[in-house]
Structure formats: structure tokens, C-alpha cells
């Protein structure tokens, strides 16, 4: 079961300086439309090739997001299967971020 975190909770954690790795699993054309400053981009289309190299620390806190939260839930589940223990899916994705945190981030 993938744990979820709200966009507001992610923003609060970032502002508090909590150590977390924010990962955007959307495709480059989507990232070109809207992005969250500081998020690392690993497109889901390249996930299986890149994830084993990029995620090696089992206890690293990772928050993954996509457009609405469906693709990122799959990516989060994959990391959990690989043994990562601190993985969360940002509920509602970047769309929730636009609505609840930063209306300057375009919705699409």
C-alpha cells in the first residue's frame, strides 16, 4: 500500500527543511508546461531503466508526483518493491499543487 501525502503537507515539509527528495515522474512535454521548483525529473517512460541507479538508499524519504497522482502511485509502488521504506505519493499530483499551494503553477 502506497502512502499518500497532500500537496500542502509536501510544501510544509519543504519549508521546514525536512530532508525529502521530490521526484516528478511526468514526461518532458508536461514538465515544460508546469513544474515544481527543485523537483527532480525521472519520466515514467524511463523509470525502469533509471530507477535502479537513482534510488539506492533504502531509508531515503522520497515523494513522487505526476499530473494527478496515478502514475506516481505506480512509481512509488515500484520503489517500495525495490526495498525503499520512506516513499510517498503526492495525492492529486501537480494539479493539487496548483490548486492548493501555488496558483502560479499552470494547470493543464
ChimeraX attribute file (.defattr): number of C-alpha atoms within 10 A of each C-alpha:
attribute: neighborCount
match mode: 1-to-1
recipient: residues
	/A:1	7
	/A:2	17
	/A:3	14
	/A:4	17
	/A:5	17
	/A:6	17
	/A:7	24
	/A:8	17
	/A:9	12
	/A:10	19
	/A:11	15
	/A:12	13
	/A:13	13
	/A:14	14
	/A:15	9
	/A:16	9
	/A:17	9
	/A:18	11
	/A:19	11
	/A:20	15
	/A:21	16
	/A:22	22
	/A:23	22
	/A:24	27
	/A:25	28
	/A:26	22
	/A:27	16
	/A:28	12
	/A:29	8
	/A:30	14
	/A:31	17
	/A:32	8
	/A:33	11
	/A:34	17
	/A:35	18
	/A:36	16
	/A:37	8
	/A:38	10
	/A:39	15
	/A:40	14
	/A:41	18
	/A:42	19
	/A:43	21
	/A:44	19
	/A:45	11
	/A:46	11
	/A:47	14
	/A:48	12
	/A:49	10
	/A:50	13
	/A:51	16
	/A:52	11
	/A:53	8
	/A:54	10
	/A:55	14
	/A:56	13
	/A:57	11
	/A:58	15
	/A:59	11
	/A:60	15
	/A:61	16
	/A:62	20
	/A:63	22
	/A:64	29
	/A:65	30
	/A:66	27
	/A:67	24
	/A:68	16
	/A:69	20
	/A:70	16
	/A:71	19
	/A:72	28
	/A:73	25
	/A:74	16
	/A:75	27
	/A:76	27
	/A:77	19
	/A:78	17
	/A:79	22
	/A:80	17
	/A:81	10
	/A:82	14
	/A:83	15
	/A:84	19
	/A:85	15
	/A:86	18
	/A:87	27
	/A:88	25
	/A:89	28
	/A:90	31
	/A:91	24
	/A:92	22
	/A:93	24
	/A:94	28
	/A:95	23
	/A:96	20
	/A:97	27
	/A:98	20
	/A:99	16
	/A:100	14
	/A:101	17
	/A:102	16
	/A:103	12
	/A:104	10
	/A:105	17
	/A:106	14
	/A:107	14
	/A:108	10
